[in-house]
Amino acid sequence: MKRTITLVLLTIGLFTGAAQDDTEVYFTTGFKIGEVTDTSAILLTRLCRSPQPVAVYHKQQDKVFRPPIDFDNNMPISKMEGAVEGASGQVKISLKSKDTLISTEWTYVSGYRDFTLKRKFEGLRPNTHYDIQIQGRKNAEAPVAEIRGSFTTAPAADQVVPVFFTSSTCQFYWSHDDAVRGFKIYDSMRKLNPLFHCQTGDYVYYDKPGPMAYTVELARHKWHAMNSWPALFDFYKTTPAYLQKDDHDLLKDDANPYSTPFGELSYEDGLDIWREQVPIIDKPYRTFRWGKDVQLWNVEVREFRSDNKSPDGKEKTIWGEEQIAWFKETVEASDATFKILVSPTPVVGPDRSKGKYDNHSNTSFATEGKWLRQYLADQNVLVINGDRHWQYVSVDPATGLREFSQGPVSDFHAQGWKQEDKRPEHKFLRVQGGFLAVKVYREKKDAVIEFIHYDVDGNQVNKEVIKKRV
């Protein structure tokens, strides 16, 4: 009976109880549903050795990001806050709709891929609810742990259906604003029941203390610690995600293919860990259709870029030639009512002028930035951007291109701009944490899209409404 109770509590995300013996395995870092289309989805999970992470015990500095005081970067990882050791064993994943059951075989996981299992499910039905059951065990004779969730596939491209999703960026473990749950925005977003979530990068920060991720093992630890927060655990088991990377969850500030290692962690290590920890299999740039009215483009801004500090010119690029060609081809072929670019970095800005040279709103990429803003405006594309630690709605004065910045996941993480510095481009400016939600629906003869900014507690702080006659 005791074993059954432990597994049930784990399934609902309470993280109670303690490991009974070495035959037990757990899903302490949860799982993610990724890259959902109308016919497919990718699931990623990890077997764990303990039912809960190491609790926070360091005091924190009273300043932006709230880093820990006197943190020993050389202590054993198993003693660090958020630590969740992996466990070898077997995993089985099942998807069930009202009339279909799809299951994998029991599959071994090991330390080679950080005890993770990633599987793509194809042949799914559009706009269909699927229940998820993930089981884990040490071996065929050992107890079975279980975790459950659910998601809905995207509607077909010709279906006119309402769409509601959320988007966020920039989360550092020590910037948490709920000592038990982790980050308030995840519970606030979960209450809104989004169909999916866009996470635009800086999911973790390798180059901030507590620890500094100077090795592959320390970098992996950052993912374990973040994913084991109960708020994230609960949110992602019922909310499909499209994750993008930026500099801090790849290597270090302003990371690019020309970056030197961060301690022992190389740029190539960062790419490998990203692909290991995120439910993505194919190219890092991709597009997703959600019915007749919505199509999103998730672009890659780190893998194909020129050296940030090289002179600007027509050859200098963030996206790269191949990605630009793909983007133009797919955007121009789309008949979606609303086209949305989801970018890890700003396109419009404005951004700080001092010390910033790695996005399209900076002068260092002025040539490509000017072209991109004009092209997006000509194609009636709207932009959601990450990377900035404040919320805003900006309109480019030259092209009319609109950009919506989500803001960081907590108020502790908000910085980099002053509230009184409202520029002509700003329709809305708020230097605090929160998230963005997007709502699309039909109203008589109009298709309507709403971009809604929320604070960390889920209170609406701004709404922009755009209508299009259909």
Solvent accessible surface area in square Angstrom, and as a share of the most:
residue,aa,sasa,rsa
1,M,178,0.80
2,K,147,0.62
3,R,107,0.39
4,T,77,0.45
5,I,92,0.46
6,T,13,0.07
7,L,26,0.13
8,V,83,0.48
9,L,50,0.25
10,L,3,0.01
11,T,24,0.14
12,I,92,0.47
13,G,1,0.01
14,L,93,0.46
15,F,16,0.07
16,T,57,0.33
17,G,41,0.39
18,A,72,0.56
19,A,51,0.40
20,Q,66,0.29
21,D,69,0.36
22,D,107,0.55
23,T,58,0.34
24,E,9,0.04
25,V,2,0.01
26,Y,0,0.00
27,F,0,0.00
28,T,0,0.00
29,T,12,0.07
30,G,4,0.03
31,F,9,0.04
32,K,14,0.06
33,I,0,0.00
34,G,0,0.00
35,E,20,0.09
36,V,0,0.00
37,T,42,0.24
38,D,44,0.23
39,T,59,0.34
40,S,11,0.07
41,A,0,0.00
42,I,8,0.04
43,L,0,0.00
44,L,11,0.06
45,T,4,0.02
46,R,12,0.04
47,L,0,0.00
48,C,0,0.00
49,R,127,0.46
50,S,34,0.22
51,P,4,0.03
52,Q,84,0.37
53,P,34,0.22
54,V,46,0.26
55,A,76,0.59
56,V,52,0.30
57,Y,122,0.47
58,H,30,0.13
59,K,166,0.70
60,Q,44,0.19
61,Q,62,0.28
62,D,149,0.77
63,K,119,0.50
64,V,68,0.39
65,F,31,0.13
66,R,47,0.17
67,P,11,0.07
68,P,6,0.04
69,I,71,0.36
70,D,132,0.68
71,F,34,0.14
72,D,71,0.37
73,N,37,0.19
74,N,139,0.72
75,M,32,0.14
76,P,83,0.52
77,I,55,0.28
78,S,47,0.31
79,K,123,0.52
80,M,0,0.00
81,E,2,0.01
82,G,1,0.01
83,A,7,0.05
84,V,4,0.02
85,E,83,0.37
86,G,14,0.14
87,A,7,0.05
88,S,50,0.32
89,G,3,0.03
90,Q,15,0.07
91,V,1,0.00
92,K,54,0.23
93,I,0,0.00
94,S,9,0.06
95,L,0,0.00
96,K,115,0.49
97,S,7,0.05
98,K,196,0.83
99,D,90,0.47
100,T,43,0.25
101,L,118,0.59
102,I,49,0.25
103,S,53,0.34
104,T,25,0.14
105,E,143,0.64
106,W,66,0.23
107,T,32,0.18
108,Y,153,0.58
109,V,8,0.04
110,S,56,0.36
111,G,34,0.33
112,Y,177,0.67
113,R,93,0.34
114,D,7,0.04
115,F,43,0.18
116,T,19,0.11
117,L,10,0.05
118,K,45,0.19
119,R,90,0.33
120,K,85,0.36
121,F,11,0.04
122,E,120,0.54
123,G,67,0.65
124,L,6,0.03
125,R,124,0.45
126,P,52,0.33
127,N,72,0.37
128,T,28,0.16
129,H,97,0.43
130,Y,3,0.01
131,D,66,0.34
132,I,2,0.01
133,Q,41,0.18
134,I,0,0.00
135,Q,37,0.16
136,G,0,0.00
137,R,37,0.14
138,K,62,0.26
139,N,62,0.32
140,A,65,0.50
141,E,154,0.69
142,A,13,0.10
143,P,23,0.14
144,V,56,0.32
145,A,2,0.01
146,E,41,0.18
147,I,0,0.00
148,R,114,0.42
149,G,11,0.10
150,S,21,0.14
151,F,6,0.03
152,T,32,0.19
153,T,0,0.00
154,A,0,0.00
155,P,3,0.02
156,A,26,0.20
157,A,49,0.38
158,D,114,0.59
159,Q,63,0.28
160,V,79,0.45
161,V,35,0.20
162,P,100,0.63
163,V,2,0.01
164,F,40,0.17
165,F,0,0.00
166,T,0,0.00
167,S,0,0.00
168,S,0,0.00
169,T,1,0.00
170,C,0,0.00
171,Q,0,0.00
172,F,2,0.01
173,Y,18,0.07
174,W,1,0.00
175,S,0,0.00
176,H,9,0.04
177,D,28,0.15
178,D,40,0.21
179,A,88,0.69
180,V,111,0.64
181,R,52,0.19
182,G,0,0.00
183,F,0,0.00
184,K,74,0.31
185,I,0,0.00
186,Y,0,0.00
187,D,28,0.14
188,S,11,0.07
189,M,0,0.00
190,R,98,0.36
191,K,172,0.73
192,L,62,0.31
193,N,124,0.64
194,P,8,0.05
195,L,57,0.28
196,F,0,0.00
197,H,0,0.00
198,C,0,0.00
199,Q,0,0.00
200,T,0,0.00
201,G,0,0.00
202,D,0,0.00
203,Y,0,0.00
204,V,2,0.01
205,Y,1,0.01
206,Y,0,0.00
207,D,26,0.14
208,K,39,0.16
209,P,50,0.31
210,G,7,0.06
211,P,1,0.01
212,M,52,0.23
213,A,0,0.00
214,Y,84,0.32
215,T,33,0.19
216,V,44,0.25
217,E,102,0.46
218,L,15,0.08
219,A,0,0.00
220,R,44,0.16
221,H,3,0.01
222,K,12,0.05
223,W,1,0.00
224,H,17,0.08
225,A,4,0.03
226,M,2,0.01
227,N,17,0.09
228,S,1,0.01
229,W,17,0.06
230,P,21,0.13
231,A,0,0.00
232,L,2,0.01
233,F,5,0.02
234,D,13,0.07
235,F,0,0.00
236,Y,3,0.01
237,K,30,0.13
238,T,61,0.35
239,T,4,0.02
240,P,3,0.02
241,A,0,0.00
242,Y,1,0.00
243,L,2,0.01
244,Q,4,0.02
245,K,3,0.01
246,D,1,0.00
247,D,4,0.02
248,H,21,0.09
249,D,0,0.00
250,L,0,0.00
251,L,0,0.00
252,K,46,0.19
253,D,80,0.41
254,D,19,0.10
255,A,0,0.00
256,N,11,0.06
257,P,50,0.32
258,Y,140,0.53
259,S,26,0.17
260,T,91,0.53
261,P,78,0.49
262,F,29,0.12
263,G,50,0.49
264,E,139,0.62
265,L,0,0.00
266,S,27,0.18
267,Y,18,0.07
268,E,110,0.50
269,D,39,0.20
270,G,0,0.00
271,L,21,0.11
272,D,72,0.37
273,I,4,0.02
274,W,7,0.02
275,R,109,0.40
276,E,5,0.02
277,Q,10,0.05
278,V,2,0.01
279,P,2,0.01
280,I,11,0.06
281,I,88,0.45
282,D,106,0.55
283,K,113,0.48
284,P,23,0.15
285,Y,13,0.05
286,R,29,0.10
287,T,43,0.25
288,F,12,0.05
289,R,50,0.18
290,W,1,0.00
291,G,1,0.01
292,K,61,0.26
293,D,3,0.02
294,V,0,0.00
295,Q,17,0.08
296,L,1,0.01
297,W,0,0.00
298,N,0,0.00
299,V,1,0.01
300,E,5,0.02
301,V,0,0.00
302,R,0,0.00
303,E,29,0.13
304,F,76,0.32
305,R,6,0.02
306,S,23,0.15
307,D,54,0.28
308,N,4,0.02
309,K,150,0.63
310,S,39,0.25
311,P,122,0.77
312,D,57,0.30
313,G,27,0.26
314,K,181,0.77
315,E,139,0.62
316,K,10,0.04
317,T,24,0.14
318,I,0,0.00
319,W,2,0.01
320,G,7,0.07
321,E,154,0.69
322,E,104,0.47
323,Q,1,0.01
324,I,36,0.18
325,A,58,0.45
326,W,49,0.17
327,F,0,0.00
328,K,76,0.32
329,E,127,0.57
330,T,31,0.18
331,V,0,0.00
332,E,100,0.45
333,A,84,0.65
334,S,18,0.11
335,D,90,0.47
336,A,6,0.04
337,T,14,0.08
338,F,8,0.03
339,K,27,0.11
340,I,0,0.00
341,L,0,0.00
342,V,0,0.00
343,S,2,0.01
344,P,0,0.00
345,T,1,0.01
346,P,0,0.00
347,V,1,0.00
348,V,15,0.09
349,G,0,0.00
350,P,15,0.10
351,D,14,0.07
352,R,79,0.29
353,S,115,0.74
354,K,182,0.77
355,G,58,0.56
356,K,36,0.15
357,Y,63,0.24
358,D,1,0.00
359,N,0,0.00
360,H,2,0.01
361,S,29,0.19
362,N,10,0.05
363,T,121,0.70
364,S,21,0.14
365,F,0,0.00
366,A,42,0.32
367,T,58,0.34
368,E,15,0.07
369,G,0,0.00
370,K,151,0.64
371,W,86,0.30
372,L,1,0.00
373,R,40,0.15
374,Q,83,0.37
375,Y,23,0.09
376,L,0,0.00
377,A,23,0.18
378,D,92,0.48
379,Q,45,0.20
380,N,108,0.55
381,V,4,0.02
382,L,20,0.10
383,V,0,0.00
384,I,0,0.00
385,N,0,0.00
386,G,0,0.00
387,D,9,0.05
388,R,7,0.03
389,H,20,0.09
390,W,1,0.00
391,Q,0,0.00
392,Y,0,0.00
393,V,0,0.00
394,S,0,0.00
395,V,41,0.24
396,D,14,0.07
397,P,111,0.70
398,A,93,0.72
399,T,35,0.20
400,G,39,0.38
401,L,4,0.02
402,R,74,0.27
403,E,0,0.00
404,F,0,0.00
405,S,0,0.00
406,Q,0,0.00
407,G,0,0.00
408,P,0,0.00
409,V,0,0.00
410,S,0,0.00
411,D,63,0.33
412,F,82,0.34
413,H,0,0.00
414,A,16,0.12
415,Q,51,0.22
416,G,22,0.21
417,W,23,0.08
418,K,136,0.58
419,Q,91,0.40
420,E,141,0.63
421,D,48,0.25
422,K,117,0.50
423,R,93,0.34
424,P,135,0.85
425,E,42,0.19
426,H,11,0.05
427,K,97,0.41
428,F,23,0.10
429,L,12,0.06
430,R,44,0.16
431,V,19,0.11
432,Q,75,0.33
433,G,0,0.00
434,G,0,0.00
435,F,0,0.00
436,L,0,0.00
437,A,0,0.00
438,V,0,0.00
439,K,84,0.36
440,V,0,0.00
441,Y,50,0.19
442,R,87,0.32
443,E,74,0.33
444,K,197,0.83
445,K,140,0.59
446,D,25,0.13
447,A,0,0.00
448,V,0,0.00
449,I,0,0.00
450,E,16,0.07
451,F,0,0.00
452,I,9,0.05
453,H,0,0.00
454,Y,20,0.08
455,D,20,0.10
456,V,10,0.06
457,D,85,0.44
458,G,25,0.24
459,N,85,0.44
460,Q,99,0.44
461,V,52,0.30
462,N,29,0.15
463,K,90,0.38
464,E,18,0.08
465,V,69,0.39
466,I,34,0.17
467,K,114,0.48
468,K,84,0.36
469,R,167,0.61
470,V,80,0.46
